[in-house]
Amino acid sequence: MRKALLSLSVLVVALLTSNVWADPYAETVDLFKKAGESGTFFTNSYGYAVFPTIGKAAFVVGGAHGKGQVYDHGKYVGDTALTKVSVGLQAGGEAYSQIIFFQDQRAFNEFTSGNFEFGADVSAVVITAAASGEAGTTGANVGASGGKKDATTGGAYHKGLAVFKIVKGGAMVEASVAGQKFSYTPRAGSQQKH
């Protein structure tokens, strides 16, 4: 009996100290805070939307989907979902985390107004274990790092938004024409500032 209680206690302690109940949003925010320049955006942005995992796959026609949370000055205020359908020369698949920083209340309100879509002129800074980049119509953004947690990146706001990605795995070659679309649902009890 004593051994059974001891075993049960050890199991409970192990579960409580393990990542079984880890918050993927907090973990993802922590990764971006430690990932070079993206970390500085937490102190100078109005808010942000974070997506722990976005799955993307394609063979000529591609798609991506992910669920996220939206924060206003660090306070969780709502949920968002990302969808993307694209057509073009593309093949492969990948999973990545993404964060979108809102420079000011106008950008935050535009994102949380209902349905929001990135135009072709917005690109992301990609944070990976090797040099990489993603091009947009206004130029290319690049990032390079020795690892996810010690990345050095470059980024700036474009039309009130700054986007960073951490690639989790996979390989994707893409030259698509579609933008990311977002839906937004306010958290019950949160008040929206417009």
C-alpha positions in Angstrom: 0.0 0.0 0.0 2.8 2.4 0.9 4.6 1.6 -2.3 1.4 2.3 -4.3 1.0 5.7 -2.6 4.6 6.5 -3.2 4.4 5.5 -6.9 1.2 7.6 -7.3 2.8 10.6 -5.6 5.9 10.3 -7.9 3.6 10.1 -10.9 1.6 13.2 -9.8 4.8 15.2 -9.2 6.2 14.1 -12.6 3.0 15.1 -14.4 2.9 18.5 -12.6 6.5 19.3 -13.5 6.4 18.0 -17.1 5.2 19.8 -20.2 2.0 17.8 -20.4 0.0 20.9 -19.5 2.4 23.4 -21.0 0.9 26.4 -22.6 1.9 26.4 -26.3 1.2 30.2 -26.6 3.4 31.1 -23.6 6.2 28.8 -25.0 5.9 30.4 -28.4 6.0 33.9 -27.0 9.0 33.0 -25.0 10.8 31.6 -28.2 10.1 34.9 -30.0 11.3 37.0 -27.0 14.6 35.1 -27.1 14.9 35.2 -30.9 17.0 38.3 -31.6 15.3 41.5 -32.8 11.8 40.0 -32.6 12.2 40.2 -28.8 12.4 44.0 -28.9 9.0 44.2 -30.5 7.3 43.1 -27.3 8.3 46.4 -25.6 7.4 48.8 -28.5 4.3 47.2 -30.0 0.6 47.9 -29.2 -0.1 44.2 -29.3 0.5 40.9 -31.1 -1.1 37.7 -32.5 0.8 34.5 -31.9 0.4 31.2 -33.7 2.2 28.2 -32.0 1.9 26.0 -35.0 0.8 26.6 -38.6 0.8 23.6 -40.9 1.4 24.2 -44.6 1.4 21.7 -47.5 1.3 22.0 -51.2 1.7 20.4 -54.6 0.8 23.2 -57.1 -2.3 24.1 -55.0 -1.3 24.7 -51.4 -2.9 25.5 -48.1 -2.0 26.5 -44.6 -4.0 26.7 -41.3 -3.3 27.6 -37.7 -5.0 28.9 -34.6 -3.7 31.7 -32.5 -4.4 34.2 -29.7 -4.4 38.0 -29.9 -2.9 40.2 -27.1 -3.5 43.9 -26.4 -0.6 45.3 -24.4 0.2 41.7 -23.2 -3.3 40.9 -22.2 -5.1 38.0 -24.0 -8.2 39.5 -25.7 -9.3 37.1 -28.4 -8.7 34.1 -30.7 -7.7 34.2 -34.4 -7.4 31.6 -37.1 -5.2 31.7 -40.2 -6.1 30.1 -43.5 -4.2 30.3 -46.8 -4.9 28.9 -50.2 -2.4 29.4 -52.9 -1.9 28.4 -56.5 1.4 28.5 -58.3 4.7 26.7 -58.5 5.1 25.1 -55.1 5.7 21.7 -53.6 6.4 20.4 -50.1 5.3 21.0 -46.6 6.4 22.7 -43.4 5.3 23.6 -39.9 6.2 26.9 -38.3 5.3 29.4 -35.5 4.3 32.9 -36.4 3.9 36.2 -34.6 2.4 39.4 -35.9 3.2 42.6 -34.0 0.8 45.6 -34.3 2.6 48.9 -34.2 -0.3 51.0 -33.0 -4.0 50.8 -32.1 -5.0 51.5 -35.8 -3.1 48.3 -36.9 -4.6 46.3 -34.0 -8.1 47.5 -34.8 -7.7 46.7 -38.5 -6.6 43.1 -37.6 -9.4 42.5 -35.1 -12.2 44.1 -37.1 -13.3 40.8 -38.5 -11.7 39.4 -41.6 -8.2 40.6 -42.3 -5.9 39.6 -45.2 -2.3 40.2 -45.9 -1.5 41.7 -49.2 1.4 40.6 -51.4 3.5 43.6 -50.1 3.9 42.1 -46.6 6.6 39.5 -45.9 7.9 37.8 -42.8 11.3 37.7 -41.2 12.2 34.0 -41.1 14.1 32.7 -38.0 15.8 29.3 -38.6 18.9 27.4 -37.8 20.4 28.5 -41.2 20.2 31.7 -43.3 16.8 32.0 -45.0 14.5 34.6 -46.3 11.1 35.4 -47.8 10.5 37.9 -50.5 7.7 40.4 -50.8 6.9 43.0 -53.5 8.5 45.7 -51.4 11.8 43.8 -51.0 13.2 40.8 -49.2 13.5 40.2 -45.4 16.1 37.8 -44.2 17.1 36.2 -41.0 19.9 34.0 -39.8 20.6 32.2 -36.5 22.6 29.6 -34.8 19.4 28.2 -33.3 15.8 29.0 -32.5 16.6 30.6 -29.1 19.6 32.7 -30.1 18.5 34.1 -33.5 19.7 37.3 -34.9 17.1 38.9 -37.1 16.2 42.1 -38.8 12.7 43.4 -39.1 10.6 46.6 -39.2 7.0 47.6 -39.3 5.3 47.8 -42.7 1.9 49.4 -42.7 1.8 49.0 -38.9 2.7 45.2 -39.0 5.8 43.2 -38.4 5.8 39.5 -39.0 8.2 36.8 -37.8 8.3 33.1 -38.3 10.2 30.3 -36.7 10.4 27.2 -38.9 9.8 24.0 -37.0 10.4 21.5 -39.7 9.8 20.5 -43.3 10.9 21.8 -46.7 8.9 24.1 -48.9 9.6 25.7 -52.3 7.0 28.3 -53.1 6.2 31.1 -55.5 2.5 31.6 -54.7 0.0 34.4 -55.3 -2.1 34.1 -52.2 -2.0 36.0 -48.9 -2.8 34.9 -45.4 -6.4 35.5 -44.2 -7.4 35.8 -40.6 -10.6 35.6 -38.6 -11.0 37.1 -35.1 -13.3 36.2 -32.2 -13.1 38.4 -29.1 -12.6 36.6 -25.8 -15.7 36.5 -23.7 -15.6 39.4 -21.3 -12.9 41.3 -23.0 -13.6 44.9 -24.1 -12.5 45.9 -27.6 -10.9 49.4 -28.0 -12.0 51.0 -31.3 
